Each structure stands twice: as C-alpha cells, then as structure tokens.
Amino acid sequence: MAVKKILTSPFVGITALVALIALITRFSSIKFKPQQRLFSVEELALYNGTDDSRPILLGILGSVFDVTKGKSHYGVGGGYHHFAGRDASRAFVSGNFTGDGLTDSLNGLSSTEVKSIVDWRDFYFRSYTSDVNVHSSLTPVVRFAGKLVGRYYDSQGNPTKYLKGAEAKAKRGAQLLEKQKAEEAKQPGCNSRWSQDEGGEVWCESGVPRLVQRPIEIALTGKMSKRCACFEVDQLDQPGLEVYEGCDYLAKTCRV
C-alpha cells in the first residue's frame, strides 16, 4: 500500500518531469558534428568531375568540400575545374593553375598570402554552414565532406603542425595588415582614376601627390611596393618621396 501511495503521489510526477527536462537540456547542448570522412590523395583524385556518377570534391588546407552543385564551375570545362579532385591551396593566391602550381604547399608564401588562403577555406566553411540560399558563383551550395590525410591532417583526422603553423602565420598576416592600414591612415592616399582612352591619373584635394615606399610591405608580401599619398608643401622635404615622372613639382594632379 505504501508503494502504491508513492507511485500515485504528485511529487513523483514532478520529479520525473524535472528529470526529463534536465535530460533534454543536456542533449540539446551537445553540438552534433557531421560525419567526417578521411580521404587519401588517391581517393580524392577520383572525385575530379570526370565521372558523372561521383560528386565533385576539392580540398583546401586539408578540408574537403563537395562542390557538385557548382558543376558548371568545377566540372570539366569549368573555369575552376583545376581545383577539383585535389588540394591546390597554393593556387588560390598564386594564380598558377598548371603543373607544380597545383599544390597544397605554402612554402615561400608571405603571411598575408597564407591569410588569404585561410580566408578562402573559412569562406567555404561559411557556405557550408550558412542558412542563406544566396552564394557566390564560385561556391554555390557547398557541403563539407571530410578531411584529406597528408600535409594538414594525420591518419586520425587530427590537425598537423603544418596546419597549425599556417593558421598562426595567417594570424600574423592579419596583424600586419591592420598595422599597415593604421600607418597609411596617418598620411592620406591619393584619388585615382583610369580609362582606356585617357590612361591613369592621380590627384589630391589637399596637398600634392607623391610616390612613397611601403616599408611594412616587405613583411607582407616579401617585396617592395609603393603607394600614392598626399603631402602638404611643408612636408615635401621628407626623404623617400618621389615625384611622378613628367609631373610638375607642386602639381595637384599627375598623369600616370
């Protein structure tokens, strides 16, 4: 009789309800990840768009994505077919889509170039996870398919030192870009325009245009470059300022 009273007690129902809510809350907090397949280089090569019975896959920094719904871009004859069936991470910034250019090696690339590749990978991930149905023509409805065993993931699917190194280098690149942006903001840049008929032109609303070296660019891209900035007349005695060829010393507009 005592057992029967306990079972029919309203407190038992409340306790069970609380337990059920706790169980639901616990499971709802778990982030379920899609099943991740591990590909070998040879396996990934089978998904290069030449076999209509297989999806089209590409790798970037060892992450593999299904881009089949972008077949017009990644399939045979498409403008991005060279990315299909391989990890050609380097080509995302080098523009070399032939021979040794189609490689996952980032050796010799600057920190900002590596950052650009990491940004591309993250863009593909956002295309995979986004609920928005509008995608870039380059990555229409992308799906994450797994990982490529090799340079960036080991046989267990764990990140290698190369992937961690690339991500660390990309972070340094982002910091350098911010530093360069802050430095260049101190000296306003020139206005510019170009047309096929008239060529190029730079001008300043205030001050005069000068070419100036980008010292930080050495760390960013590994080579020197220049930019056009506007300097007031009392600043023109600074070292390193270059007058545009054929332009008057105090002209506000120069042909380039």
C-alpha positions as CSV (number, residue, x, y, z in Angstrom):
1,M,0.0,0.0,0.0
2,A,2.8,2.4,0.9
3,V,4.5,1.7,-2.5
4,K,1.2,2.5,-4.3
5,K,0.9,5.8,-2.5
6,I,4.4,6.8,-3.5
7,L,3.7,5.9,-7.2
8,T,0.5,7.9,-7.3
9,S,1.9,10.9,-5.4
10,P,2.0,14.1,-7.5
11,F,5.6,14.6,-6.3
12,V,6.7,11.6,-8.3
13,G,5.3,13.2,-11.5
14,I,7.0,16.5,-10.8
15,T,10.3,14.7,-10.1
16,A,10.0,12.8,-13.3
17,L,9.2,15.9,-15.3
18,V,12.2,17.8,-13.8
19,A,14.5,14.8,-14.7
20,L,13.1,14.7,-18.3
21,I,13.7,18.5,-18.7
22,A,17.3,18.1,-17.5
23,L,17.9,15.3,-19.9
24,I,16.5,17.2,-22.9
25,T,18.6,20.3,-21.9
26,R,21.7,18.2,-21.7
27,F,21.3,16.7,-25.1
28,S,20.3,20.0,-26.7
29,S,23.6,21.5,-25.6
30,I,25.6,18.9,-27.4
31,K,26.8,20.1,-30.8
32,F,26.5,17.2,-33.2
33,K,29.1,17.3,-35.9
34,P,28.5,15.8,-39.4
35,Q,30.3,12.6,-40.1
36,Q,33.8,13.3,-41.3
37,R,35.3,11.0,-43.9
38,L,39.1,10.8,-44.3
39,F,40.4,10.8,-47.8
40,S,43.7,9.8,-49.2
41,V,45.2,11.8,-52.1
42,E,44.4,8.9,-54.5
43,E,40.8,8.7,-53.3
44,L,40.2,12.5,-53.6
45,A,41.6,12.4,-57.2
46,L,38.6,10.1,-58.1
47,Y,36.2,13.0,-57.5
48,N,37.6,15.4,-60.1
49,G,34.4,15.8,-62.0
50,T,35.2,13.5,-64.9
51,D,32.8,10.8,-63.6
52,D,29.2,11.9,-63.5
53,S,28.4,9.1,-61.0
54,R,30.6,10.7,-58.4
55,P,30.3,14.0,-56.6
56,I,32.9,16.8,-57.3
57,L,35.2,17.4,-54.4
58,L,38.1,19.8,-53.7
59,G,40.5,20.3,-50.9
60,I,41.8,23.5,-49.3
61,L,44.3,23.3,-46.3
62,G,43.2,19.6,-46.0
63,S,39.5,20.4,-45.6
64,V,37.4,18.6,-48.3
65,F,34.3,20.2,-49.8
66,D,31.6,18.8,-52.1
67,V,31.0,21.4,-54.8
68,T,28.9,19.2,-57.1
69,K,26.1,21.8,-57.3
70,G,28.6,24.1,-58.8
71,K,29.3,21.7,-61.6
72,S,29.3,24.4,-64.3
73,H,32.3,25.9,-62.5
74,Y,34.1,22.9,-61.1
75,G,33.3,20.3,-63.7
76,V,35.1,19.5,-66.9
77,G,35.4,22.7,-69.0
78,G,34.5,24.9,-66.0
79,G,36.7,27.8,-65.0
80,Y,37.7,26.2,-61.7
81,H,38.0,22.6,-62.8
82,H,41.7,22.7,-61.9
83,F,40.7,22.7,-58.2
84,A,38.6,19.5,-58.4
85,G,39.9,16.2,-57.1
86,R,42.9,17.7,-55.3
87,D,44.1,20.1,-52.6
88,A,45.6,23.0,-54.6
89,S,45.6,25.5,-51.8
90,R,48.6,27.5,-53.2
91,A,46.8,28.2,-56.4
92,F,44.1,30.2,-54.6
93,V,46.6,33.1,-54.3
94,S,49.3,32.3,-56.8
95,G,47.0,32.0,-59.9
96,N,49.3,29.3,-61.2
97,F,46.8,26.6,-62.3
98,T,49.3,24.3,-64.1
99,G,51.9,21.7,-63.1
100,D,53.6,22.4,-59.8
101,G,51.3,25.4,-59.1
102,L,48.5,23.0,-58.2
103,T,49.9,22.0,-54.8
104,D,49.0,22.3,-51.2
105,S,52.5,23.5,-50.2
106,L,52.6,27.1,-48.9
107,N,56.4,27.3,-48.8
108,G,57.7,30.7,-49.6
109,L,54.3,32.5,-49.3
110,S,54.0,35.6,-47.2
111,S,51.9,35.8,-44.1
112,T,49.2,37.8,-45.9
113,E,49.1,35.3,-48.8
114,V,48.6,32.5,-46.3
115,K,45.9,34.6,-44.6
116,S,44.1,34.8,-47.9
117,I,44.2,31.0,-48.3
118,V,42.8,30.6,-44.8
119,D,40.1,33.1,-45.6
120,W,39.2,31.1,-48.6
121,R,38.9,27.9,-46.5
122,D,36.8,29.7,-44.0
123,F,34.6,31.1,-46.8
124,Y,33.9,27.6,-47.9
125,F,33.0,26.6,-44.4
126,R,30.6,29.5,-44.1
127,S,29.0,28.5,-47.3
128,Y,28.5,25.0,-45.8
129,T,27.0,26.2,-42.5
130,S,25.1,29.2,-43.8
131,D,21.3,29.0,-44.0
132,V,21.3,31.7,-46.6
133,N,20.5,30.4,-50.1
134,V,22.5,33.1,-51.9
135,H,26.1,32.0,-52.6
136,S,29.0,33.3,-54.6
137,S,29.2,32.0,-58.1
138,L,32.4,30.3,-57.1
139,T,30.9,28.3,-54.2
140,P,27.2,27.7,-54.9
141,V,25.8,25.5,-52.1
142,V,29.0,24.0,-50.8
143,R,29.0,20.9,-48.4
144,F,31.8,19.9,-46.1
145,A,32.8,16.3,-47.0
146,G,35.7,15.5,-44.7
147,K,39.5,15.8,-44.4
148,L,42.4,14.9,-46.6
149,V,45.1,12.8,-44.9
150,G,48.5,14.2,-45.6
151,R,50.1,17.6,-45.0
152,Y,47.4,19.1,-42.9
153,Y,45.6,16.2,-41.2
154,D,47.1,12.9,-39.9
155,S,45.6,9.4,-40.3
156,Q,43.3,10.0,-37.4
157,G,42.0,13.3,-38.8
158,N,43.9,15.4,-36.3
159,P,45.4,18.8,-37.4
160,T,49.2,18.5,-38.1
161,K,51.9,21.0,-37.2
162,Y,51.7,22.3,-40.8
163,L,48.0,23.3,-40.4
164,K,48.6,24.9,-37.0
165,G,51.6,26.7,-38.5
166,A,49.6,28.0,-41.5
167,E,46.9,29.3,-39.2
168,A,49.4,31.0,-36.9
169,K,51.1,32.6,-39.9
170,A,47.7,33.8,-41.2
171,K,47.0,35.4,-37.8
172,R,50.3,37.3,-38.1
173,G,49.4,38.4,-41.6
174,A,46.1,39.8,-40.3
175,Q,48.0,41.7,-37.6
176,L,50.4,43.2,-40.2
177,L,47.6,44.2,-42.4
178,E,46.0,46.1,-39.6
179,K,49.3,47.7,-38.7
180,Q,49.9,48.8,-42.3
181,K,46.3,50.1,-42.5
182,A,46.8,52.2,-39.4
183,E,50.2,53.5,-40.6
184,E,48.8,54.5,-44.0
185,A,45.8,56.2,-42.4
186,K,48.2,58.8,-41.0
187,Q,49.0,60.0,-44.5
188,P,46.0,60.3,-46.8
189,G,46.1,58.4,-50.0
190,C,45.6,60.0,-53.5
191,N,42.5,59.9,-55.5
192,S,42.9,57.9,-58.7
193,R,41.1,57.0,-61.9
194,W,41.9,55.2,-65.1
195,S,40.3,54.9,-68.5
196,Q,41.4,53.0,-71.6
197,D,41.3,56.2,-73.7
198,E,43.0,58.6,-71.3
199,G,45.1,56.3,-69.1
200,G,45.6,56.9,-65.4
201,E,45.6,59.9,-63.2
202,V,46.1,60.6,-59.5
203,W,45.2,63.8,-57.7
204,C,44.9,65.4,-54.2
205,E,42.2,67.6,-52.9
206,S,44.7,68.9,-50.4
207,G,48.5,68.7,-50.9
208,V,50.3,67.2,-53.8
209,P,50.8,63.6,-54.9
210,R,54.0,61.7,-54.2
211,L,55.0,58.1,-54.5
212,V,56.2,56.6,-51.2
213,Q,57.6,53.2,-50.3
214,R,55.5,50.8,-48.2
215,P,58.2,49.6,-45.6
216,I,55.8,47.2,-44.0
217,E,55.0,45.6,-47.3
218,I,58.4,43.8,-47.1
219,A,56.9,41.7,-44.3
220,L,53.6,41.3,-46.0
221,T,54.5,40.1,-49.5
222,G,58.2,39.8,-49.4
223,K,58.8,42.5,-52.0
224,M,58.8,46.3,-52.1
225,S,55.8,48.3,-53.4
226,K,54.8,51.9,-53.5
227,R,51.6,53.9,-52.9
228,C,50.4,57.3,-53.8
229,A,49.9,59.7,-50.8
230,C,49.1,63.4,-50.5
231,F,51.6,65.6,-48.8
232,E,51.4,69.3,-47.9
233,V,54.1,71.6,-49.2
234,D,55.9,71.8,-45.8
235,Q,56.2,68.0,-45.8
236,L,57.9,67.7,-49.1
237,D,61.4,67.7,-47.6
238,Q,60.9,64.3,-46.2
239,P,63.3,61.6,-47.5
240,G,61.9,58.9,-49.8
241,L,59.2,61.0,-51.6
242,E,59.1,60.5,-55.4
243,V,57.6,62.9,-57.9
244,Y,55.7,61.3,-60.7
245,E,57.6,61.3,-64.0
246,G,56.5,64.2,-66.1
247,C,54.6,65.9,-63.3
248,D,55.3,69.4,-62.0
249,Y,56.8,69.6,-58.5
250,L,53.7,71.3,-57.0
251,A,51.0,70.0,-59.3
252,K,47.9,68.6,-57.6
253,T,47.2,66.2,-60.5
254,C,49.6,63.9,-62.2
255,R,49.3,61.5,-65.2
256,V,50.5,58.0,-64.5
